[in-house]
Amino acid sequence: MNKSIISDWKPEYADNFSQVSLLLHHRLSETGLFTKERLSKLVDQYPSEKYNITTMGYDVENPLWREGTKEGFSGAEVIDAIERGRMWLNMRAVETVDPEYGKLLNKIFDEFEGYVPGFETFKRKMGILVSSPKVQVFYHADVPGQSLWQVEGKKRVYVYPNEAPYLKPESLESIILGETEEEIPYERSFDDGAQVYDLKPGEMVHWPLNCPHRVENEDCLNISVTTEHWTSDLRKQFAVNYANGVLRRKFGVSEPSQSTNKWSVYPKAAMAVGWRKLKLDKKNQVVRKVDFKVDPKSKTGIVDIDAYVKS
């Protein structure tokens, strides 16, 4: 596709890109990479270590996730079960599985880098989400820079400020250290401070780093794309938050500095690298268990199985 991916970029958007939430329009559907037929073939070949299929509870204040498997069924059967059931299929790092998506991913970020002076990205990743009508993603925050692109269906996205009380430093540190997946404490009153987007096909939203968010699908199958990236500034913030998590948990430092100036970052970056290399926090990390499998013949699209740890 020779056209630009973003169809309505304006030069003034560059002034505060990644500092405020931004709603844009895109042309992903024109690539042909996100039709049900194309995605069915992708699901057929998707390696088990790079996807998650989950079902969830109903209470936004008490998040409950269950992990499943799609093994034994074709991609078309899996998507049919999702459309009739209550599931999310998240195909992670799709650029490593099919090079066509890798080309698209690079086109997206090359375009943004051309629009925004000084915006230089690395560790670019793309995920594809196929999700059931009326399902939700609970309140959570992501570690890298993040955008959500809607291709088919409609969903409501709540984006919250990346500061207390919506996001406390201890909660972000827990995610970075692997003590929790991405979930963080949520209260319904937080919605008063949220920006709310009713995403339709051809729309995307990009928000500032670590902004908590949650998602509610409308009564239709949803096909969405996530893109994530790193920059040198994001890497510095990661190092500071990682080291702060270690200082708080292992050394009793109650309020470690969040400064990212060079005199603060260098020793904390060294601590983060060393701690991760030694895997000293591994015993506290989350362990996934799979306890259901997709079943296209079931009314709910799934059937329970004996739980096992996902490798």
Secondary structure, DSSP 4 states (H G I P E B T S, - for coil): --S-SBSS--GGGGGGBTTB-EEEEB-GGGGSSSSHHHHHHHHHH--GGGEEEEEE-S-TTS--EEEEE-TTS-HHHHHHHHHHSS-EEEE--GGGT-HHHHHHHHHHHHHHHHHSTT---EEEEEEEEEE-TT-EEEEE--SSEEEEEEEES-EEEEE--SSTTTS-HHHHHHHHTTSSSSB----GGGGGG-EEEEE-TTEEEEE-TT--EEEEE-SS-EEEEEEEEE-HHHHHHHHHHHHHHHHHHHS--SS-----SHHHHHHHHHHHHHHHHHTTTGGGS---EEEEEE-TTSSSSEEEEEEEE--
